[in-house]
């Protein structure tokens, strides 16, 4: 196999491929090419919950959506479904409802601060929210908070509807 040409840009995050590249030959025998395209399909974002779930799973770019919004949604979801494994992973004493407080406590517990210079005022040391947000998202995405299905609500309601339909069919048959 002959080597040459430019290497295709690759990455674990969405949005690396912007346009269709030239085909990439990966084998001479048999002759095999790959075609790098900008995503398999556009995500179908039907509402805010769908979009935030896609973002939490790193399907949408964090910088486009905003890490703070993704963290806020994820914290709400974890608390609502009583998934509290994040508490230990984030070095917290207890579950938190406010994402800003949770991120600040995590940053301080991990000794992650940053100095902020405000003109005309003395330098201020603040918790490093970016560190804590990245730790929170990475923890979720690497299953450190446990195996969590963000569509559990939909699955359980579909299962419940199916069971109700089966029960109705049984009752009709017995009548």
C-alpha positions as CSV (number, residue, x, y, z in Angstrom):
1,X,0.0,0.0,0.0
2,X,1.3,3.4,-0.9
3,X,1.3,6.0,1.8
4,X,1.0,9.7,1.2
5,X,-1.3,12.7,1.2
6,X,-2.7,14.7,4.1
7,X,-3.9,13.0,7.2
8,X,-7.6,13.4,7.9
9,X,-8.5,15.5,11.0
10,X,-10.0,13.2,13.6
11,X,-11.4,13.7,17.1
12,X,-13.6,12.3,19.8
13,X,-15.8,15.3,19.8
14,X,-18.5,16.1,17.2
15,X,-17.8,18.8,14.6
16,X,-14.3,17.9,13.5
17,X,-15.3,17.1,9.9
18,X,-16.7,20.3,8.3
19,X,-16.8,19.2,4.6
20,X,-16.6,16.0,2.7
21,X,-12.9,15.1,2.4
22,X,-11.3,13.1,-0.4
23,X,-11.6,9.4,-0.1
24,X,-9.1,7.7,2.2
25,X,-7.6,4.5,1.0
26,X,-7.2,2.0,3.8
27,X,-6.3,-1.2,1.9
28,X,-5.0,-2.2,-1.6
29,X,-6.1,-5.9,-1.4
30,X,-9.0,-5.8,-1.3
31,X,-9.2,-2.1,-2.4
32,X,-11.1,-0.3,0.4
33,X,-11.8,3.4,0.7
34,X,-13.4,5.4,3.6
35,X,-15.3,8.6,2.9
36,X,-15.2,11.0,5.8
37,X,-18.4,13.0,6.0
38,X,-19.6,15.6,8.5
39,X,-21.8,13.3,10.6
40,X,-24.1,10.5,9.8
41,X,-27.2,12.6,10.1
42,X,-28.3,15.8,11.8
43,X,-29.6,15.2,15.3
44,X,-33.3,15.4,15.5
45,X,-33.8,17.8,18.3
46,X,-37.6,17.9,18.9
47,X,-37.5,19.7,22.3
48,X,-35.2,21.0,25.0
49,X,-35.0,17.7,26.8
50,X,-33.9,15.8,23.7
51,X,-31.3,18.5,22.9
52,X,-29.9,18.5,26.5
53,X,-29.8,14.7,26.6
54,X,-27.8,14.6,23.3
55,X,-25.5,17.3,24.7
56,X,-25.0,15.4,28.0
57,X,-23.9,12.3,25.9
58,X,-21.5,14.5,24.0
59,X,-23.4,14.2,20.7
60,X,-23.6,17.9,20.4
61,X,-20.6,20.2,21.0
62,X,-20.3,21.4,24.6
63,X,-19.0,24.8,23.4
64,X,-22.1,25.3,21.2
65,X,-24.6,24.4,23.9
66,X,-22.6,25.7,26.9
67,X,-21.1,23.5,29.6
68,X,-23.0,25.3,32.3
69,X,-26.3,24.6,30.7
70,X,-25.5,20.9,30.2
71,X,-24.3,20.6,33.8
72,X,-27.4,22.3,35.1
73,X,-29.7,19.9,33.1
74,X,-27.7,16.9,34.1
75,X,-27.7,17.8,37.8
76,X,-31.5,18.3,37.6
77,X,-31.9,14.9,35.9
78,X,-29.6,13.0,38.3
79,X,-31.3,14.5,41.3
80,X,-34.9,14.0,39.9
81,X,-34.1,10.3,39.3
82,X,-32.2,9.9,42.6
83,X,-28.9,9.1,41.0
84,X,-26.6,10.4,43.7
85,X,-23.3,8.7,42.8
86,X,-22.1,12.1,41.6
87,X,-21.9,13.3,45.2
88,X,-18.8,11.2,46.0
89,X,-17.2,11.6,42.6
90,X,-17.5,15.4,42.9
91,X,-16.2,15.4,46.5
92,X,-19.4,16.8,47.9
93,X,-21.0,16.3,51.3
94,X,-24.5,15.9,50.0
95,X,-26.5,16.3,46.8
96,X,-26.9,19.8,45.5
97,X,-29.9,21.4,43.7
98,X,-28.0,24.5,42.5
99,X,-25.4,23.8,39.7
100,X,-23.4,26.9,40.6
101,X,-23.1,25.8,44.3
102,X,-22.3,22.2,43.2
103,X,-19.5,23.3,40.8
104,X,-18.1,25.8,43.3
105,X,-18.0,23.2,46.1
106,X,-16.4,20.7,43.8
107,X,-13.7,23.2,42.6
108,X,-12.9,24.2,46.2
109,X,-12.8,20.6,47.4
110,X,-10.3,19.8,44.7
111,X,-8.3,23.0,45.4
112,X,-9.0,24.4,41.9
113,X,-9.3,28.1,42.0
114,X,-8.3,30.9,39.6
115,X,-7.3,34.5,40.1
116,X,-9.5,37.1,38.5
117,X,-8.2,40.6,37.9
118,X,-10.9,43.3,37.9
119,X,-9.6,46.7,37.0
120,X,-9.6,49.1,39.9
121,X,-10.0,46.3,42.5
122,X,-7.6,43.9,44.2
123,X,-7.3,40.4,42.5
124,X,-10.0,38.0,43.5
125,X,-9.7,34.2,43.9
126,X,-12.7,32.3,42.7
127,X,-13.6,28.6,42.3
128,X,-12.6,27.2,38.9
129,X,-16.0,26.5,37.5
130,X,-14.6,25.3,34.2
131,X,-12.6,22.6,36.0
132,X,-15.6,21.4,37.9
133,X,-17.9,21.4,34.9
134,X,-15.5,19.4,32.9
135,X,-15.0,16.9,35.8
136,X,-18.8,16.6,36.1
137,X,-19.4,16.0,32.4
138,X,-16.4,13.6,32.2
139,X,-17.6,11.7,35.2
140,X,-21.1,11.2,33.7
141,X,-19.8,10.3,30.3
142,X,-17.3,7.8,31.6
143,X,-20.0,6.1,33.8
144,X,-18.4,7.2,37.1
145,X,-21.9,8.1,38.3
146,X,-23.2,4.6,37.3
147,X,-25.0,3.4,34.3
148,X,-27.7,5.9,33.6
149,X,-30.3,5.8,30.9
150,X,-31.5,9.4,30.2
151,X,-34.5,7.9,28.4
152,X,-35.7,5.8,31.3
153,X,-38.9,7.9,31.6
154,X,-39.8,7.2,28.0
155,X,-39.0,3.5,28.3
156,X,-41.0,3.0,31.4
157,X,-44.0,4.9,30.0
158,X,-43.9,2.8,26.8
159,X,-43.6,-0.4,28.8
160,X,-46.5,0.8,31.0
161,X,-48.6,1.6,27.9
162,X,-47.8,-1.8,26.4
163,X,-48.8,-3.6,29.6
164,X,-52.1,-1.6,29.8
165,X,-52.9,-2.5,26.1
166,X,-52.2,-6.2,26.8
167,X,-54.4,-6.1,29.9
168,X,-57.2,-4.4,27.8
169,X,-56.9,-7.2,25.2
170,X,-57.1,-9.9,27.8
171,X,-60.3,-8.3,29.3
172,X,-61.9,-8.0,25.9
173,X,-61.1,-11.7,25.2
174,X,-62.6,-12.8,28.5
175,X,-65.8,-10.9,27.9
